Amino acid sequence: FDLSGVVTAVGAEVTEFRPGDEVFGNVLSRSGGYAEYAATPAQFLAHRPAGLDHIHAAALPTAVLTAWQALTDVQPGQRVLVHAAAGGVGHLAVQIAKARGAYVIGTARAANHDFLRGLGADELIDYTATDFTTAVSAVDIVFDLVGGDYAARSLRVLTPHGRMIDAQGEEPLDDPRYHRLWFTPSGADLRAVADLVAAGRLRAEIDRVMSLADAAEAHKLSESGRVRGKIVLTTWHD
């Protein structure tokens, strides 16, 4: 769904972009970003932030919009729990919640704790050694990026008026605190994200860069659950 590149042509009614502009954003088709050329609605794009290369810009759109839109209501001082905090969406969610003034708790392997502290996490739980339901309580917002039974278990640590935001597509839970999230492509949101990037308050961690020719291997790595941050594919000649 993601891309970063240079505009080669625009439709007759497009006024915000022109050929030669460097942009990043989303594409409509599931494989649309896996190409040297792609067509997408102008409202899905934003100008690439100054100082951000195409590799790091391409890592952002879907992951950062998922985190941005999930945490839009975070208030200063709230306690936010991010599951899979070191992953592609999770590590961005940690930074966004922190930028909005939250106390951020993350679940991640111990090997990723120093990395997440560097992003601003206040408290970390090694899910391989500790059941998070015994380690944390009175959480205002839980952002679930794991799935399975994590959503139901997360309800136990929420405040009575908290929010459990599920980005994994599990069966909905019969609890008014449960909310299912589908991200919406938005150039406007990406412009707000770009401001955080330009201010040095948000960055995408790149686990590795691979060629489009190795897309199948990239998917295997992504599905292993052992990726820190994002995998980015470049065109063959890069």
C-alpha positions as CSV (number, residue, x, y, z in Angstrom):
1,F,0.0,0.0,0.0
2,D,3.0,2.4,0.4
3,L,5.2,4.4,-1.8
4,S,7.7,7.2,-2.0
5,G,8.8,8.6,-5.3
6,V,8.8,11.4,-7.8
7,V,5.7,12.6,-9.6
8,T,5.9,12.0,-13.3
9,A,2.4,13.2,-14.4
10,V,-0.8,14.6,-12.8
11,G,-4.4,14.7,-13.8
12,A,-6.1,17.8,-15.1
13,E,-7.7,18.7,-11.8
14,V,-4.6,18.1,-9.6
15,T,-3.3,21.5,-8.3
16,E,-1.2,20.5,-5.2
17,F,1.4,18.5,-7.1
18,R,3.3,18.8,-10.3
19,P,5.8,16.7,-12.2
20,G,9.1,16.6,-10.3
21,D,7.6,16.8,-6.8
22,E,8.9,14.3,-4.3
23,V,5.9,12.7,-2.5
24,F,5.0,9.8,-0.2
25,G,1.7,8.2,0.6
26,N,-0.6,5.3,-0.2
27,V,-1.8,3.4,-3.3
28,L,-5.2,1.8,-3.9
29,S,-4.3,-1.6,-5.1
30,R,-2.7,-4.2,-2.8
31,S,0.4,-4.6,-5.0
32,G,0.5,-1.0,-6.3
33,G,3.6,0.0,-4.4
34,Y,5.6,-2.9,-5.7
35,A,6.4,-1.2,-8.9
36,E,8.6,1.4,-10.6
37,Y,5.5,3.4,-11.5
38,A,2.1,3.6,-9.7
39,A,-1.1,5.7,-10.1
40,T,-2.9,6.9,-7.0
41,P,-5.4,9.7,-6.0
42,A,-3.7,12.9,-5.2
43,Q,-5.4,13.1,-1.8
44,F,-3.5,10.0,-0.7
45,L,-0.2,11.8,-1.0
46,A,1.9,14.5,0.8
47,H,5.2,16.2,-0.1
48,R,8.1,14.2,1.2
49,P,9.5,16.0,4.3
50,A,12.8,17.8,3.9
51,G,15.7,15.7,5.2
52,L,13.8,12.4,4.9
53,D,15.0,10.1,2.2
54,H,12.8,7.9,0.0
55,I,13.6,4.8,2.0
56,H,12.4,6.2,5.3
57,A,9.5,8.0,3.7
58,A,8.3,4.7,2.1
59,A,8.4,3.1,5.5
60,L,5.8,5.5,6.9
61,P,2.4,5.7,5.3
62,T,0.3,2.7,6.3
63,A,2.1,2.1,9.5
64,V,2.1,5.7,10.7
65,L,-1.4,6.4,9.6
66,T,-2.6,3.4,11.5
67,A,-0.9,4.6,14.6
68,W,-1.8,8.3,14.1
69,Q,-5.5,7.6,13.6
70,A,-5.6,5.0,16.5
71,L,-4.2,7.5,18.9
72,T,-5.9,10.7,17.7
73,D,-7.7,11.1,21.1
74,V,-4.7,10.6,23.4
75,Q,-4.5,13.3,26.0
76,P,-1.5,14.4,28.1
77,G,-1.0,12.3,31.1
78,Q,-3.0,9.3,29.9
79,R,-1.6,5.8,30.2
80,V,-1.2,4.1,26.8
81,L,-0.3,0.5,26.3
82,V,1.1,-0.5,22.9
83,H,1.3,-4.2,22.1
84,A,4.1,-5.3,19.7
85,A,5.7,-2.0,20.5
86,A,8.9,-2.7,18.5
87,G,7.1,-3.6,15.3
88,G,6.4,-1.5,12.2
89,V,3.3,0.2,13.6
90,G,4.2,-0.2,17.2
91,H,7.4,1.8,17.3
92,L,5.7,4.7,15.5
93,A,2.7,4.5,18.0
94,V,5.1,4.8,20.9
95,Q,6.5,8.0,19.4
96,I,3.1,9.4,18.6
97,A,1.7,8.7,22.0
98,K,4.7,10.2,23.6
99,A,4.5,13.3,21.4
100,R,0.9,13.7,22.6
101,G,2.1,13.7,26.2
102,A,1.1,10.2,27.2
103,Y,2.8,7.8,29.7
104,V,3.7,5.0,27.3
105,I,3.9,1.3,28.2
106,G,5.0,-1.3,25.6
107,T,5.1,-5.0,25.3
108,A,8.2,-6.3,23.5
109,R,11.0,-8.8,23.8
110,A,13.7,-7.8,26.3
111,A,16.2,-7.4,23.4
112,N,14.1,-4.4,22.1
113,H,13.7,-2.6,25.4
114,D,16.7,-0.3,25.0
115,F,15.5,0.6,21.5
116,L,12.0,1.5,22.7
117,R,13.3,3.5,25.6
118,G,15.3,5.5,23.1
119,L,11.9,6.3,21.4
120,G,10.4,7.5,24.6
121,A,8.7,4.5,26.1
122,D,8.3,4.9,29.9
123,E,7.6,1.3,30.9
124,L,8.3,-2.0,29.1
125,I,7.1,-5.5,29.6
126,D,8.8,-8.6,28.3
127,Y,5.8,-10.6,27.0
128,T,7.9,-13.8,26.8
129,A,8.5,-13.7,30.6
130,T,5.6,-11.7,32.0
131,D,1.8,-11.7,31.6
132,F,1.1,-8.1,30.9
133,T,-2.3,-8.4,32.8
134,T,-0.3,-8.9,36.0
135,A,2.2,-6.1,35.4
136,V,0.0,-3.2,34.4
137,S,-3.4,-1.7,35.3
138,A,-5.5,1.5,35.0
139,V,-4.7,1.9,31.3
140,D,-6.6,4.5,29.4
141,I,-5.9,3.3,25.9
142,V,-4.7,-0.1,24.7
143,F,-3.5,-0.4,21.1
144,D,-3.4,-4.0,20.0
145,L,-1.1,-5.0,17.2
146,V,-0.9,-8.7,18.1
147,G,-4.4,-10.2,17.8
148,G,-5.5,-13.6,19.2
149,D,-6.5,-13.3,22.8
150,Y,-4.7,-10.1,23.4
151,A,-7.8,-8.0,22.9
152,A,-9.9,-9.8,25.5
153,R,-7.0,-9.9,27.9
154,S,-6.4,-6.2,27.4
155,L,-9.9,-5.3,28.6
156,R,-8.8,-6.5,32.0
157,V,-6.2,-3.7,32.4
158,L,-8.4,-0.9,31.0
159,T,-10.1,1.8,33.1
160,P,-13.9,1.6,33.1
161,H,-14.0,4.4,30.5
162,G,-10.9,3.3,28.6
163,R,-10.5,2.4,24.9
164,M,-9.2,-0.9,23.4
165,I,-8.2,-0.3,19.8
166,D,-7.9,-3.4,17.7
167,A,-5.9,-3.0,14.5
168,Q,-5.6,-6.8,13.8
169,G,-9.0,-7.6,12.4
170,E,-10.1,-10.0,15.1
171,E,-13.7,-10.8,15.9
172,P,-15.2,-7.8,17.7
173,L,-15.7,-8.0,21.4
174,D,-19.0,-7.2,23.1
175,D,-17.7,-4.4,25.2
176,P,-18.3,-0.7,24.7
177,R,-14.6,0.0,25.3
178,Y,-13.7,-2.1,22.2
179,H,-13.0,-0.3,18.9
180,R,-12.0,-1.8,15.6
181,L,-9.6,0.3,13.5
182,W,-9.1,0.4,9.7
183,F,-6.7,3.1,8.7
184,T,-7.8,5.7,6.1
185,P,-5.4,7.0,3.4
186,S,-5.0,10.7,4.1
187,G,-2.6,13.2,2.7
188,A,-3.7,15.7,5.3
189,D,-2.7,13.3,8.1
190,L,0.6,12.6,6.4
191,R,1.3,16.4,6.3
192,A,0.8,16.4,10.1
193,V,3.1,13.5,10.5
194,A,5.7,15.2,8.3
195,D,5.7,18.1,10.8
196,L,6.6,15.7,13.6
197,V,9.3,14.2,11.4
198,A,10.7,17.6,10.5
199,A,10.7,18.5,14.3
200,G,12.8,15.4,15.0
201,R,10.0,13.8,17.1
202,L,9.2,10.9,14.9
203,R,11.4,8.5,12.9
204,A,10.9,5.2,11.1
205,E,13.2,2.4,12.1
206,I,14.4,0.4,9.1
207,D,15.1,-3.2,9.8
208,R,16.5,-3.8,6.2
209,V,16.2,-2.7,2.6
210,M,15.6,-5.3,-0.1
211,S,15.0,-5.4,-3.8
212,L,11.5,-5.9,-5.4
213,A,13.1,-9.1,-6.8
214,D,13.2,-10.3,-3.2
215,A,9.6,-9.4,-2.2
216,A,8.6,-13.0,-1.3
217,E,11.6,-13.3,1.1
218,A,10.6,-9.9,2.6
219,H,7.1,-11.2,3.3
220,K,8.6,-14.2,5.0
221,L,10.7,-12.0,7.2
222,S,7.8,-9.7,8.0
223,E,5.5,-12.6,8.9
224,S,8.2,-14.1,11.2
225,G,7.4,-11.5,13.9
226,R,11.1,-10.8,14.4
227,V,11.4,-7.6,12.5
228,R,12.3,-4.4,14.3
229,G,10.5,-1.5,12.6
230,K,10.0,-1.8,8.8
231,I,11.3,-3.6,5.7
232,V,11.5,-1.4,2.6
233,L,11.6,-2.6,-1.0
234,T,13.4,-0.6,-3.6
235,T,13.2,-0.9,-7.4
236,W,15.5,-3.4,-9.1
237,H,18.0,-0.9,-10.3
238,D,18.5,0.4,-6.8
